[in-house]
Amino acid sequence: MFSYIVVEVLNAKQLRKLLRSQDKVFVGGLPFVGKTTLITEACGGLCGEKVQYIELPKEFHSVDELNAWKEKVDKVRRGVIEGRSYVIDLVLGKVTPTDKPSLVSPLRGIEGEVVKVKGLRAIRTLYKEGIRDDKVVSKVLLYSTVAMPDHYTVIPKLVNEGVELYKQGKLDKALNVVLGLKRLYALLLPEDVSGEEAIVHALGSVLPKGIDFKTAWGELSDTWKELVYYRLDWALGLLPGTAKKVLARKEVTPKGEAVSVPQIDPFFVDLAEWGKSIYLNGADLCIVGPIKSAKSTLADSIRQMIGEVDVVDYNNYNFLSLNEKLTSGERYIAVLTEDLYYSIPTVCIMIHSDKYISEFIDYLYLKENKRRKRPHADTLRPGPDYYYDLHELKYGMEEDEIEDQYLYEMDNYIKNTVFGGDVKLMENYLPLFALGKDYLPLPVKASEAVLKYLNKSVHEPFLRWFSAFYYRSDTIGEGVEIDKKQAVQRVREELIRAVKEQGLQDDLLRVYFDNVSKFVYYPETGIDGFVKTAYGNYSPLADAVLYDPDILEEFGWDLGDKLKETCDSLGELLKHIYEVDEDNASEVMKSALNIFERRLYNYAAVYRVLSSHDVDINCIRNAFYAMKVYVYYLEEVGVFEKLEEKLYDAVVATKDEELVREYMKMAFKYYLNTRSSPQKIVDHVTKIAGLSGVAKAACSPVYAVDMVLNGKVKPEGIKDPVEVFGALMGLIEMGPLIMEKDNLGLAVEFYNVLEGLYHKFTKVAKVIDDEAIRTVYDVVYDAELQDKKEFLDYISVVVDMYGFAAGVMTFYNYGIEGDFADALERIDLMVTPVYSYIVNEPSLDKERATWLLEAYKVKLAKELLTSKYGYKAVLQDIVDLYSKVEGLPDKTLKERVLLAYLISKLLLYGEVAEPIPPLRAEVLYRAALALTGKDVDGFLKEVEEIRVRGRPVTGLKLLREPEVMDSLAPILLTYFYLKGDKKGIEKVTKYVKKGGSGIPLFITKKIFDEINIKGNINKYIASLILYV
């Protein structure tokens, strides 16, 4: 089987992320592919100041020079290093340059982070140049594309050269040479040639016979010469620059095969070059993807590039004949759907249509000068998005028609391609289609068990196909009578029989727990045929077979003589956890990795220990401690759910307080992650609470929170002080999960409940004994309480922080204009405690600076609403805030504070920033300037240039859309006010009145309604700060 290293292709966003997370980032690729441009785009303010930028040489004059560069790069503490991929490999020591070149085994792999340019980008460039003729565009792309088996790219510089050659009428002549030279990248065959002759021979072997080398080389662009030199140095493992020196004094005799210019669609040039290179290097090629995803077009393009090659297209075969053809041993380029690819034992390199189909549809729309509509993210359709876009563009079909067409084509594919139009053959498998409506893809042995149970014929290829097919037809299998429950039961029985006969109990346990694990691993086991699809993941059928009812109950799991060994293994696990040297990073990492990698074995060990008889309490405790690590820290709540019954039984049987604590830690983490617990677990917790005082305290974070959140009791209805404390602690830990939902009503309700519980707790705290507090603390945090007073102070701060978060959320999302003044008063009360903590701190980190900015905005809103001049004091606070954030690394935060600072300085001191610093929300500052009479025309022009979905934001049709109005209302009000456009003003204010939300919007409208009152222009300008 052929395989190639996966190349990580960089874009600016990815590179920016790497620069922030890694000390050294190497940016590679072929010559002239745009590495410097990408780095410049990605670096922003990072490079130079904090990240050292180094460009590696293109050539080395000696090995000593190379070694000097190795040392230089090695000394870089934090940097981005740009260079050609082969040069990077040399500097990193992955390749050692040779002075004895040989073509016996030419280098051809490329790896690491590389820059790549796709053909569509080049096509857009050519269209902008006015070059739209397919033949010409295709030739320019042929001239500028370089492909290898593991990588392909368009070279931007060559695109520009291709355009110039076309304009000069020289492109066809240049292609006669370039198409030969590209073979150095696409296919450089091993030959027994050594020394400098290897360089000369390699070049001569790719150039078409009959070419006058001196003339052709003289006319060849420097860009292509450089690509040739680079490839020869790389292929032969030479010091970069060697090939150039040798070729300057050697004669080259062209002796390669003639070239021809293929006539293929421009979009497929780079892909076809890539596919051609894969095939010519000895691998068969499979082009895989859904129906109508341009697979056949790509295959035909590759065929035209190569010449004689057998294209095996599923559109021309049925499944069985296709299976026979692709397993005959003959070479091929295959066109397959995903289900066919995974159900036929092919050995080929795959190009999946997912890599290009969306861009291909973009290309088709670009050719037609039409705009492609993107579906809403929540749109559910039976077919893939590209299918709809393609049929809308080509045939003008409506969505309902396209959907009907897709369903028809899929059914036709099943009937004619898969089953070859054989009605009887298909009827044999209709029960699987009926069962598959709930469970596709079906595991191979599951399908076999069902077919045998129903006395149907069994053909192995179709069993494989059902394990790869996941489309669920509305019509095929409809009306077929099958007792699905009985069919699943038969699969289950066959699995149980196989496990017992083959001794696969360990495999069953691994699969049982892996299927519900947060970190699904899909281990290879002896029962894969009952639970896995052709893709190697678990079939939906696995849940029914394994858990409904619980399959483990069909076996005996008592460890017997192996109990001590298993208990000892759990003890060893705990040593890895608790006895590791925390100061030794290597040991900590090794321990963590061991714990993680052995999780499935440990789950099985715990299950068996808890299923055994006469187990001493220390072994049971070790089982609980082990599971606590996985459930509490790795959040393996699915595994806990499957083990919970046995854990509970052990707690009740032993009444051991250590087990109570450990069980409740797991139950609490389960509750946090699921936001609720099944009634069974709630009942278990309630029963455990009755075992002792310690048990009651340990259980309170779960059952008290459950009572509050599910409306079983209101906070004021909780009488027991320990339950008050437990509910408070449970809610505090659940808070982030509730707040992240970004649901204003839920957040405010949560805070009100939390605040009520806290006030109740302050009244009863003195009567809660220390042991109860320490127990609750241990359950919630899996740690021993060190300082009670410090912890109680911490609770107060956390409650205030939730108030702050709920207040800020209300500030931006409040939706009732009529009573927003009362809401603002409440918001101010909610943010003030946190504001008081941080307002006088001499220095701020990013988090606190952000909080303070939000608090100032709330304070500013209140002053704008309630006083005539009080807002100016808040503006001065904002001016002072800027000096505290200047040194922080967060660019976005600094921009926000700078914008508020500039508006504040304008209002307080009349200061105008010249020039205006680059800001993403610069238009807010320009609005402030325009309202003071400065550069009004510039502001109006900038607003008129703002586009939403290609339309000007000032267009009246957009003035009722929330995505426009909620963020741009103050800008638009300013724009229409300065233009004297009453109709526009009316549109904006009408929206705010009927559909607007957020205190800033209501403040802006209220001040604007009175903008002509003396002093209100300045207040309106100040209100712009509410939007930074």
Residue pairs with C-beta under 8 A, 6 or more apart in sequence:
1 347
2 149
2 278
2 281
2 282
2 283
2 349
3 349
4 109
4 149
4 150
4 349
5 109
5 110
5 111
5 150
6 150
7 110
7 111
7 112
7 114
7 116
7 150
7 151
8 112
8 113
8 114
9 114
9 115
9 116
10 18
10 27
10 38
10 113
10 114
10 115
10 116
11 38
12 38
12 41
12 42
13 42
15 25
15 27
15 38
15 39
15 42
15 80
15 113
16 42
16 43
16 44
16 46
18 25
18 113
19 25
19 42
19 43
19 46
19 47
19 51
19 80
20 46
23 77
23 78
23 79
24 73
24 76
24 78
24 79
24 80
24 81
25 79
25 80
25 81
25 113
26 81
26 83
26 88
26 92
26 112
26 113
27 35
27 38
27 39
27 80
27 81
27 82
27 83
27 113
27 114
27 115
28 35
28 83
28 84
28 85
28 88
28 110
28 112
28 113
28 114
28 115
29 35
29 84
29 85
29 114
29 115
29 116
29 153
30 84
30 85
30 114
30 146
30 153
30 155
30 227
30 230
31 58
31 84
31 155
31 223
31 226
31 227
31 230
32 155
32 156
32 157
32 158
32 223
32 226
32 227
33 114
33 115
33 116
33 117
33 153
33 155
33 156
34 115
34 117
34 156
35 82
35 83
35 115
36 55
36 82
38 115
39 47
39 53
39 80
39 82
43 51
43 53
43 80
44 891
45 891
47 53
47 80
50 78
51 78
51 79
51 80
52 76
52 77
52 78
52 79
52 80
53 79
53 80
53 82
54 72
54 73
54 76
54 79
54 80
54 81
54 82
55 81
55 82
55 83
56 69
56 73
56 81
56 82
56 83
56 84
56 87
56 88
56 91
57 65
57 69
57 83
57 87
57 240
58 84
58 87
58 226
58 230
58 240
58 241
59 240
59 241
59 244
60 66
60 69
60 90
60 239
60 240
60 241
61 241
62 239
63 97
63 239
66 90
66 91
66 97
66 239
69 91
70 91
70 93
73 81
73 91
73 92
81 88
81 91
83 91
84 230
84 240
85 110
85 111
85 112
85 114
85 234
86 95
86 107
86 230
86 233
86 234
86 240
87 240
88 112
89 95
90 96
90 97
90 239
90 240
95 107
95 237
96 237
97 237
97 238
97 239
98 236
98 237
98 238
99 239
100 194
100 195
101 194
101 195
101 196
101 198
101 199
101 236
101 237
101 238
101 242
102 193
102 194
102 195
102 198
102 236
103 188
103 190
103 191
103 192
103 193
103 194
103 198
103 201
103 202
103 235
103 236
104 190
104 191
104 192
104 194
105 190
106 188
106 190
106 202
106 235
106 236
107 234
107 235
107 236
107 237
108 148
108 149
108 150
108 188
108 235
108 281
109 150
110 148
110 150
110 151
111 150
114 151
115 153
116 151
116 152
116 153
117 153
117 154
117 155
117 156
118 153
118 154
118 270
118 359
119 141
119 145
119 154
119 266
119 267
119 269
119 270
119 271
120 267
120 359
120 362
120 363
120 366
121 154
122 140
122 141
122 144
122 154
122 156
122 159
123 137
123 141
123 266
123 267
123 363
123 366
124 366
125 156
125 159
126 132
126 136
126 137
126 140
126 159
126 163
127 366
129 163
131 137
131 140
131 163
131 166
132 367
134 265
134 266
135 263
136 166
136 171
137 266
138 263
138 264
138 265
138 266
138 269
139 162
139 166
139 171
139 172
139 175
139 261
140 159
140 162
140 163
140 166
140 171
141 154
141 159
141 162
141 266
141 269
141 270
142 175
142 178
142 179
142 261
142 262
142 269
142 273
143 158
143 161
143 162
143 165
143 171
143 174
143 175
143 178
144 154
144 155
144 156
144 158
144 159
144 161
144 162
145 152
145 153
145 154
145 155
145 182
145 269
145 270
145 273
146 152
146 153
146 155
146 182
146 185
146 227
146 273
147 153
147 182
147 185
147 186
147 270
147 273
147 274
147 276
147 277
148 185
148 186
148 274
148 277
149 274
149 277
149 278
149 281
149 283
149 349
151 274
152 270
152 271
152 273
152 274
152 277
153 270
154 270
155 223
155 227
157 223
158 221
158 223
158 224
161 221
161 223
162 171
165 171
165 174
172 261
173 219
174 219
174 220
174 221
175 259
175 261
176 208
176 211
176 259
177 207
177 208
177 211
177 216
177 219
177 220
178 220
178 224
179 259
179 261
180 206
180 207
180 208
180 211
180 254
180 256
180 259
181 206
181 207
181 224
181 227
181 228
182 206
182 273
183 206
183 256
184 202
184 203
184 206
184 228
184 231
184 232
184 235
185 231
185 277
186 273
186 276
186 277
186 280
187 277
187 280
187 281
188 202
188 206
188 231
188 235
189 205
191 201
191 205
193 201
193 202
196 246
196 250
198 236
199 232
199 236
199 238
199 242
199 243
199 246
199 247
199 250
200 246
200 247
200 250
200 251
200 252
202 232
202 235
202 236
203 228
203 232
203 247
203 252
204 213
204 252
204 253
204 254
204 255
204 256
205 255
205 256
206 256
207 213
207 216
207 252
207 254
207 255
207 256
208 254
208 256
208 257
208 258
208 259
209 254
209 255
209 256
209 257
209 258
210 254
210 258
211 254
213 251
213 252
213 253
213 254
216 254
217 225
217 252
228 243
229 241
229 243
229 244
229 247
230 240
232 238
232 243
232 247
233 239
233 240
233 241
233 242
233 243
236 243
262 272
262 301
262 304
262 305
263 304
264 272
264 300
264 301
264 304
264 305
265 297
265 301
267 359
267 360
267 363
268 297
268 298
268 301
269 301
271 298
271 301
271 351
271 356
272 298
272 301
272 302
272 304
272 305
273 305
274 351
275 285
275 287
275 298
275 299
275 301
275 302
275 305
275 333
275 351
276 302
276 305
276 306
278 285
278 349
278 351
279 285
279 302
279 306
279 309
279 333
280 306
283 348
283 349
284 331
284 332
284 333
284 334
284 346
284 347
284 348
284 349
285 302
285 332
285 333
285 334
285 348
285 349
285 351
286 333
286 334
286 335
286 336
286 341
286 346
286 348
286 349
286 350
286 351
287 295
287 298
287 299
287 333
287 334
287 335
287 336
287 350
287 351
287 353
288 295
288 336
288 337
288 338
288 341
288 350
288 351
288 352
288 353
289 295
289 337
289 338
289 352
289 353
289 354
289 357
290 337
290 338
290 353
290 384
290 387
291 337
291 387
291 409
291 410
291 413
292 387
292 390
292 409
293 353
293 357
293 384
293 386
294 353
294 356
294 357
294 360
295 335
295 336
295 353
296 313
296 315
296 335
298 351
298 353
298 356
299 311
299 313
299 333
299 335
300 311
302 309
302 333
303 309
303 311
303 333
309 331
309 332
309 333
310 330
310 331
310 332
310 333
311 332
311 333
311 334
311 335
312 322
312 325
312 326
312 332
312 333
312 334
312 335
313 334
313 335
314 322
314 334
314 335
314 336
314 337
314 340
314 417
315 335
315 417
317 325
317 417
318 416
318 417
318 418
318 419
318 420
318 421
319 340
319 343
319 417
319 418
319 419
319 420
319 461
319 462
319 465
320 420
320 461
321 420
322 336
322 340
322 344
323 344
323 461
325 332
326 332
326 334
326 344
326 346
327 344
327 345
327 346
332 348
334 341
334 346
334 348
336 344
336 346
337 413
338 352
338 468
339 465
339 468
339 469
339 470
339 534
340 465
340 468
341 350
341 468
342 464
342 467
342 468
342 534
342 535
343 461
343 464
343 465
343 467
343 468
343 469
343 534
344 461
344 464
357 386
358 385
358 386
360 386
361 372
361 386
361 389
361 390
361 393
362 372
364 390
364 393
364 394
365 371
365 372
365 389
365 393
368 393
370 393
371 950
372 389
373 389
374 385
375 381
375 385
375 388
381 388
381 399
381 403
382 403
382 406
382 407
383 402
383 403
383 406
387 402
387 406
388 399
388 402
388 403
391 397
391 401
391 402
391 405
392 399
392 402
397 405
407 473
407 474
407 475
410 471
410 473
411 473
411 475
411 476
414 426
414 473
414 476
415 421
415 426
415 476
418 465
419 425
419 426
419 429
428 451
428 456
428 457
429 451
429 456
429 462
429 466
430 476
430 477
430 480
431 450
431 451
431 454
431 456
431 477
431 480
431 482
431 487
432 442
432 447
432 450
432 451
432 466
432 477
433 473
433 476
433 477
433 480
434 477
434 478
434 480
434 482
434 484
435 442
435 450
435 482
435 484
435 487
436 442
436 466
436 469
436 472
436 477
437 472
437 477
438 484
438 540
439 539
439 540
439 541
439 544
440 466
440 469
440 470
440 471
440 472
440 539
440 540
441 466
441 467
441 468
441 469
441 470
441 533
441 534
441 535
441 539
442 450
442 466
442 467
442 533
442 539
442 541
443 467
443 528
443 529
443 530
443 531
443 532
443 533
443 539
443 541
443 542
444 463
444 464
444 466
444 467
444 529
445 491
445 494
445 495
445 498
445 529
445 530
446 491
446 529
446 530
446 531
446 539
446 541
446 545
447 462
447 463
447 466
447 467
448 458
448 463
449 490
449 491
449 493
449 494
450 487
450 490
450 491
451 457
451 458
452 458
453 486
453 487
453 490
454 482
454 487
464 534
467 532
467 533
467 534
467 539
468 533
468 534
468 535
470 533
488 541
488 544
488 545
488 548
491 530
491 541
491 545
492 545
492 551
494 530
495 508
495 527
495 530
495 531
495 545
495 551
496 551
496 554
496 555
498 504
498 526
498 527
498 530
499 505
499 507
499 508
499 527
499 555
500 555
502 526
504 525
504 526
504 527
505 555
505 557
506 604
507 525
507 526
507 527
508 525
508 527
508 551
508 552
508 555
509 552
509 600
509 603
509 604
509 607
509 608
510 523
510 525
510 600
510 601
510 604
511 523
511 525
511 527
511 531
511 538
511 542
511 546
512 546
512 551
512 552
512 642
513 600
513 603
513 604
513 607
513 639
513 642
514 520
514 521
514 522
514 523
514 600
515 531
515 538
515 542
515 543
515 546
516 638
516 639
516 641
516 642
517 599
517 600
517 636
517 638
517 639
518 634
518 635
518 636
518 637
518 638
519 596
519 599
519 634
519 636
520 537
520 538
521 600
522 532
522 536
522 537
522 538
523 600
530 542
530 545
531 538
531 539
531 541
531 542
531 545
531 546
532 538
532 539
532 542
533 539
545 551
547 642
550 642
552 607
556 611
557 607
557 608
557 611
557 612
558 608
558 611
558 612
558 613
559 566
559 608
559 609
559 611
559 612
560 612
563 609
563 612
563 614
563 615
563 619
566 605
566 608
566 609
567 609
567 615
567 616
567 618
567 619
567 622
569 605
570 602
570 605
570 606
570 609
570 619
570 622
570 623
570 625
570 626
571 622
573 595
573 598
573 602
573 622
573 626
574 622
574 625
574 626
576 591
576 594
576 595
577 591
577 595
577 629
580 587
580 588
580 591
581 587
581 588
582 588
595 602
595 629
596 634
599 630
599 634
599 636
602 626
602 630
603 627
603 630
603 639
603 643
605 623
605 626
606 623
606 626
606 627
606 643
607 643
607 646
609 615
609 619
609 620
609 623
610 620
610 623
610 643
610 646
610 647
610 649
610 650
611 646
617 654
617 656
620 650
620 654
620 656
620 659
621 656
621 658
621 659
621 662
623 650
624 647
624 650
624 658
624 659
624 662
624 663
625 662
627 639
627 640
627 643
627 647
627 662
627 666
628 662
628 665
628 666
628 782
630 636
630 639
631 637
631 639
631 640
631 665
631 666
631 669
631 670
632 665
632 666
632 669
632 782
635 669
635 673
637 669
637 670
637 673
637 674
640 647
640 666
640 667
640 669
640 670
641 670
641 678
644 666
644 667
644 670
644 680
644 681
644 684
647 663
647 666
648 663
648 684
648 688
650 659
651 659
651 660
651 663
651 688
651 691
652 687
652 688
652 691
655 691
655 692
657 692
657 694
657 695
660 688
660 691
660 692
660 694
660 695
660 698
660 699
661 694
661 698
661 775
661 778
661 779
663 688
664 685
664 688
664 698
664 699
664 701
664 702
664 779
665 778
665 779
665 782
667 677
667 681
667 684
667 685
667 702
668 701
668 702
668 730
668 733
668 779
668 780
670 677
670 681
671 677
671 702
671 705
671 706
671 730
671 734
672 733
672 734
672 737
675 734
675 737
676 706
676 709
676 710
677 685
677 702
677 706
682 702
682 703
682 706
685 699
685 702
685 703
685 706
686 699
686 703
688 695
688 698
688 699
689 695
689 696
689 698
689 699
689 700
689 703
690 696
693 771
693 772
694 771
694 772
694 775
696 722
697 722
697 726
697 771
697 772
697 775
697 776
698 775
698 776
698 778
698 779
699 726
700 722
700 723
700 725
700 726
700 727
700 730
700 776
701 726
701 727
701 729
701 730
701 733
701 776
701 779
701 780
702 726
702 730
703 726
704 718
704 723
704 724
704 726
704 727
704 730
705 726
705 727
705 730
705 731
705 734
706 712
707 713
707 718
707 727
708 714
708 715
708 718
708 727
708 731
708 753
708 757
709 734
715 724
715 727
715 753
715 756
715 757
715 760
716 756
716 760
718 724
718 727
718 757
718 760
721 761
721 764
721 765
721 767
721 768
722 768
722 772
722 776
724 757
724 760
724 761
724 764
725 761
725 764
725 765
725 768
725 772
725 773
725 776
726 776
727 757
728 754
728 757
728 758
728 761
728 795
729 776
729 777
729 780
729 795
730 780
731 750
731 753
731 754
731 757
732 754
732 795
732 798
732 799
732 802
733 780
735 750
735 754
735 798
735 802
738 746
738 747
738 750
739 747
739 750
739 802
739 805
739 806
739 809
741 747
742 809
744 809
744 810
744 813
744 814
747 805
747 806
747 809
747 810
748 806
748 809
748 810
750 802
750 806
751 802
751 803
751 805
751 806
751 830
754 799
754 802
755 799
755 803
758 795
758 796
758 799
761 795
765 792
770 788
773 785
773 788
774 784
774 785
777 783
777 784
777 785
777 791
778 784
778 785
785 791
797 837
800 833
800 834
800 837
801 834
803 830
803 831
803 833
803 834
804 830
804 831
804 833
804 834
804 835
804 851
804 855
806 830
807 826
807 827
807 828
807 829
807 830
807 831
807 858
808 827
808 831
808 854
808 858
810 823
810 826
810 827
810 830
810 999
811 824
811 827
811 854
811 857
811 858
811 861
811 998
811 999
811 1000
812 998
812 999
812 1000
813 997
813 998
814 820
814 823
814 827
814 997
814 998
814 999
814 1002
815 996
815 997
815 998
816 823
817 992
817 993
817 996
817 1002
817 1005
820 999
820 1002
820 1003
821 865
823 999
824 858
824 861
824 862
824 865
824 999
825 862
827 858
827 999
828 858
828 859
828 862
831 854
831 855
831 858
832 855
834 851
834 855
835 851
835 852
835 855
835 859
838 844
838 848
838 851
838 852
838 855
839 852
839 855
841 848
843 884
844 852
844 884
844 885
844 888
845 888
846 888
846 889
846 890
846 893
849 881
849 884
849 885
849 888
849 893
849 897
850 893
852 881
853 878
853 881
853 893
853 896
853 897
853 900
853 1028
856 874
856 877
856 878
856 881
856 900
857 1000
857 1025
857 1026
857 1028
859 874
859 877
860 871
860 874
860 875
860 878
860 1022
860 1025
860 1026
861 999
861 1000
861 1003
861 1023
861 1026
863 870
863 871
863 873
863 874
864 871
864 1003
864 1007
864 1019
864 1022
864 1023
865 1003
865 1006
868 1015
871 1019
871 1022
872 907
872 908
875 904
875 907
875 908
875 1022
875 1025
876 904
876 908
878 897
878 900
878 901
878 904
878 1025
879 901
879 904
879 905
879 908
881 897
881 900
881 901
882 897
882 898
882 900
882 901
885 893
885 894
885 897
886 894
888 894
895 919
895 920
895 921
896 921
896 1028
897 1028
898 917
898 919
899 919
899 921
899 922
899 924
899 925
899 1025
899 1028
900 1025
900 1028
902 913
902 925
902 928
903 924
903 925
903 928
903 1021
903 1022
903 1024
903 1025
904 1022
904 1025
905 911
905 913
906 912
906 925
906 928
906 929
906 932
906 1021
907 928
907 1018
907 1021
907 1022
912 929
912 934
913 925
916 922
916 925
916 926
919 925
921 1027
921 1028
923 939
923 942
923 943
923 946
923 971
924 970
924 971
924 1024
924 1027
924 1028
926 935
926 938
926 939
926 942
927 939
927 970
927 971
927 974
927 975
927 1021
927 1024
928 1021
928 1024
929 935
929 939
930 936
930 938
930 939
930 940
930 974
930 978
931 974
931 978
931 1017
931 1020
931 1021
932 1017
932 1021
936 978
939 974
939 975
939 978
940 975
940 978
940 979
943 953
943 954
943 971
943 972
943 975
944 952
944 954
945 952
946 952
946 953
946 954
946 968
947 953
948 958
948 961
948 963
948 964
951 957
951 958
952 958
953 964
953 968
953 972
954 972
954 975
954 984
956 983
956 984
956 987
958 964
959 965
959 972
959 984
959 987
959 988
959 991
960 987
960 991
960 995
962 995
965 972
965 988
965 991
965 992
965 995
965 996
966 996
966 997
966 998
966 1001
967 1027
969 988
969 991
969 992
969 996
969 1001
969 1004
969 1005
970 1004
970 1023
970 1024
970 1027
972 984
972 988
973 985
973 988
973 989
973 1004
973 1005
973 1008
975 981
975 984
976 982
976 984
976 985
976 988
977 985
977 1008
977 1011
989 1005
989 1008
989 1009
992 1001
992 1002
992 1004
992 1005
993 1005
996 1002
996 1005
999 1026
1000 1023
1000 1026
1000 1027
1003 1023
1003 1026
1004 1020
1004 1023
1004 1026
1007 1016
1007 1019
1007 1020
1007 1023
1008 1020
1010 1016
1011 1017
1011 1020
